């Protein structure tokens, strides 16, 4: 364990919002207040962008009452960024850090942000600038390697499960075919969460499609036709990142122009095009011969990541804790790392945190395990067991079918 | 007041789901249990369709515990229908009523359902079949004439306000232009509810477009450009029913084929096309000259009407109450009517119910009062005062901008 390094700290937030990302920010602020090894805690406006532009706010000025409200507010309170620093950008980051005597950097984000933290940390070493860099995880995608799960996921999963639960009753009350498109570019964790909507055997979602299980048009249509013929209705959860056998995504295959961000990621959210395409495909291919099908599509959109007042309590408290632990690790003389969670053995759910190297989390994403997927259109009980404790209580519902 | 008529009762649900439509169903069931003038209470599966097909369930068999869960479950527990009975259909309704000695009919629905109730009631008179028909209001659109407001609206408004509140923070954290399409074919009440998302002066939605204020492409683009230039971001709430000067809706102007239901209503929900069209329009017209705009669209979709576990408590209890009152009015010998609410004078919000003729509510819809709309792109404080008590508590949020 190294000695304590005196100086200031910067905290920043990056990437897509979550409903609990500010719990982690408040965790960092509380950790700094508790540990006492850091002089000033500067909040960088809009992530690395705020560092190079020296747009900082003094977080000591925020009252406890305000911080508790901020903690309950979705989306990065400091502002976020999609900037991915290259070497020249990093030079400017050090210049800003050096000028402000910043020796600790806490970066709250997903795998792209962990990669940014890794680059900054490595360049700091090369420049012999003593800097301790900690990644505080957040992503609704739940796709960080090494991490059992990530803050932000439980709340998004709760939203998706409840939304799908409501839509199951909607679809049951006015039967038809309904497609719901769920976020998740590469990983199907969020789409898979729709499985929790099922309470009774006939409940939807009847079909769940994740990016990890390549899906042909033929299989998709045959699945829908089979469920609709049997049940007179069909509720479908489809990830925005579903792909065809061969690897190209449905969205890419369909779109003439796919917008990409600075990380090279295709823009799949913020548009209803995939859902409308799937609905139209069903109408065209299964609605023939005078058969009039009622087919609708919804794209759950940004609500999945930033709906307020409906978070998972487990998720909220874990998000707070990983922020606090990042500061504690830094106080213990740790040099760098991503604050990860692991489940403790025993009959009930509990977690502990540990530090994993930034490089073990950066860039590449984790995928749904094959054991969580069945028949290319369903999610297994093993996944339900994995997910349930992260989501917590779901709304109580009932059906008149329960009358004996 | 007429004498009490002995016989059975049918309760049915119709039209689009709401989050509290089953509160009204349970209100009817409780009213029947309390009043004692009705022999059997039959639940018609899928509205008038279940009556003609004689698909009834005996609602006495449902336990109190189940009914409380059903009350909290979105979308018609009995099943809904879009069928609009003509004379021949009504003949079949009487046949079913007569066969089952049905003398009371409670129909839970919107203005189309009130019209169905009116037709059934009038044909019953013509046929000299003694039948007492009561309309129990529900619609997220809040567009029933005579009614101060309708059950279902407060909960949908709460969902829209919270969703927009979250999206405001999302948009602030990753600035850009965001279009959110809200339900409301003819009336802007639900879209107008997005005004409650504003807590601070810079908060969105910055522009609110309702069907009642015709909107040209030129005004729309000039509004967005002005807000974006000033604030560096722009959050827009647009009703799915926004129309051009002259009357044609944007969705109709845009769509090659518009699907219509049996009431002649165009299908505007269950597709992301309008949002995508508006986002694309902004990109094309304001993003020229190398200016790269980040424009996204979400369509809130069915979640607005069937998201569970996030209802307005006022709305839930009023929905229960109008169901109970329908039965009470029938016990008092009333012949027909729609159970409406009016606000009582005084410093705090409270309501009373009254019975208004079915014809006063049927078919035609109510629109947002002109005093609630300003500049063709905003909602007034008068509307905020009207709306607030119907929605109740919204999530507590906070911004670091509040640091002095």
Interface residues (C-beta under 8 A of the other chain):
Chain A: X13 X16 X17 X19 X43 X57 X59 X61 X62 X66 X67 X68 X69 X70 X72 X73 X74 X75 X76 X77 X78 X79 X80 X81 X82 X162 X163 X165 X166 X167 X169 X170 X172 X173 X174 X178 X269 X270 X271 X272 X273 X275 X276 X279 X296 X297 X298 X299 X300 X301 X302 X303 X305 X306 X307 X308 X309 X310 X394 X395 X396 X397 X398 X399 X400 X402 X403 X404
Chain B: X13 X16 X17 X19 X43 X57 X59 X61 X62 X66 X67 X68 X69 X70 X72 X73 X74 X75 X76 X77 X78 X79 X80 X81 X82 X162 X163 X165 X166 X167 X169 X170 X172 X173 X174 X178 X269 X270 X271 X272 X273 X275 X276 X279 X296 X297 X298 X299 X300 X301 X302 X303 X305 X306 X307 X308 X309 X310 X394 X395 X396 X397 X398 X399 X400 X402 X403 X404
